[in-house]
Amino acid sequence: MAHYLAPWTAEDISFDIVYDMTDHPVVTVRVLTPIGPLRFMAEPVMQGATMLLKGLHVQDLTPNAVGMANLMVIARMVMERMDLDGLVIEGAIRSTGAKPGHRPRGIRFTRRVRPAHDA
């Protein structure tokens, strides 16, 4: 059973780097959400205006707690606040859960660009 409140908004979420858990090239980010804090660990790689998050691992999360719609809200908020055009998640190889030993398929998010209006 899902534990998330759907849907979240960007105002429901904030994030910051957890410096004492960050060691180059891996960065740890704490995301504050309506269900509590989550920690994301990954190796960020910039590819133009797109950030690739290699080996993403999420801590403090019970299965199905966030949901895809709320993950999209988190991704859009990060892209907006970091001025990114895209965010690509490449998960770490699973040690437990569904299909241990396999890497989950990648997820690509793109930032919505609103057309400019002539004044």
C-alpha positions as CSV (number, residue, x, y, z in Angstrom):
1,M,0.0,0.0,0.0
2,A,1.3,3.4,-0.9
3,H,2.2,5.9,1.9
4,Y,2.5,9.0,-0.2
5,L,0.3,12.1,-0.3
6,A,-0.5,12.8,-4.0
7,P,0.4,15.0,-5.6
8,W,3.0,17.1,-3.9
9,T,4.0,20.6,-5.1
10,A,7.4,22.2,-5.4
11,E,6.5,24.3,-2.3
12,D,6.2,21.0,-0.3
13,I,9.8,20.1,-1.0
14,S,13.3,21.5,-0.2
15,F,16.7,20.0,-0.6
16,D,20.3,20.6,0.6
17,I,23.7,18.8,0.3
18,V,24.7,16.7,3.3
19,Y,28.4,17.6,3.4
20,D,29.4,15.1,6.1
21,M,28.0,12.2,3.9
22,T,29.5,13.6,0.6
23,D,32.8,12.3,-0.7
24,H,33.8,13.1,-4.3
25,P,32.5,11.9,-6.7
26,V,29.4,10.8,-4.7
27,V,27.1,13.6,-3.4
28,T,24.4,13.1,-0.8
29,V,21.4,15.3,-0.9
30,R,18.6,15.5,1.7
31,V,15.2,16.1,0.3
32,L,12.5,17.3,2.8
33,T,9.1,16.0,1.7
34,P,5.6,15.7,3.2
35,I,6.4,12.2,4.3
36,G,9.7,13.2,5.9
37,P,13.3,13.5,4.8
38,L,14.8,11.3,2.1
39,R,18.5,11.0,1.3
40,F,19.7,10.6,-2.3
41,M,23.3,9.5,-3.1
42,A,24.7,9.5,-6.6
43,E,27.6,10.6,-8.8
44,P,26.4,13.7,-10.6
45,V,27.8,14.1,-14.1
46,M,26.9,17.2,-16.2
47,Q,26.2,16.6,-19.9
48,G,25.5,20.1,-21.2
49,A,22.4,21.4,-19.3
50,T,21.4,17.9,-18.3
51,M,22.6,16.3,-15.0
52,L,23.1,12.5,-15.0
53,L,22.8,10.9,-11.6
54,K,24.9,7.7,-11.8
55,G,24.3,4.9,-9.4
56,L,21.4,6.7,-7.6
57,H,20.6,5.2,-4.2
58,V,17.7,6.4,-2.0
59,Q,17.8,6.0,1.8
60,D,15.1,6.5,4.4
61,L,12.4,5.3,2.0
62,T,9.9,2.5,2.5
63,P,8.8,0.7,-0.7
64,N,6.3,2.7,-2.7
65,A,6.3,5.6,-0.3
66,V,6.8,8.3,-2.9
67,G,5.3,7.2,-6.1
68,M,6.2,8.2,-9.7
69,A,4.1,11.4,-9.7
70,N,5.9,12.8,-6.6
71,L,9.3,11.7,-7.9
72,M,8.5,13.8,-10.9
73,V,7.7,16.8,-8.7
74,I,11.1,16.4,-6.9
75,A,12.9,16.1,-10.3
76,R,11.1,19.2,-11.7
77,M,11.8,21.2,-8.6
78,V,15.5,20.3,-8.7
79,M,15.8,21.1,-12.5
80,E,14.1,24.5,-11.9
81,R,16.2,25.5,-8.9
82,M,19.4,24.3,-10.5
83,D,18.5,25.7,-13.9
84,L,18.8,22.3,-15.7
85,D,17.1,21.3,-18.9
86,G,17.1,17.6,-18.0
87,L,17.8,15.1,-15.2
88,V,18.6,11.5,-15.9
89,I,18.6,8.9,-13.2
90,E,20.6,5.7,-13.5
91,G,19.9,3.6,-10.4
92,A,22.5,1.6,-8.6
93,I,22.6,-2.2,-8.9
94,R,20.0,-3.5,-6.5
95,S,21.2,-5.4,-3.4
96,T,17.7,-6.3,-2.1
97,G,14.1,-5.9,-3.2
98,A,12.9,-6.5,-6.8
99,K,15.5,-8.4,-8.9
100,P,18.6,-8.2,-6.6
101,G,21.8,-7.9,-8.7
102,H,20.1,-6.0,-11.6
103,R,20.2,-2.3,-12.4
104,P,16.8,-0.7,-12.7
105,R,16.0,1.0,-16.0
106,G,17.0,4.7,-16.3
107,I,14.5,7.5,-15.9
108,R,14.7,10.7,-17.9
109,F,13.1,14.0,-16.9
110,T,13.0,17.1,-19.0
111,R,12.2,20.6,-17.9
112,R,9.1,22.1,-19.4
113,V,9.9,25.3,-21.3
114,R,7.0,27.7,-21.5
115,P,6.9,29.8,-24.7
116,A,7.8,33.4,-24.4
117,H,4.9,35.8,-24.8
118,D,5.3,39.0,-26.8
119,A,4.6,42.1,-24.7
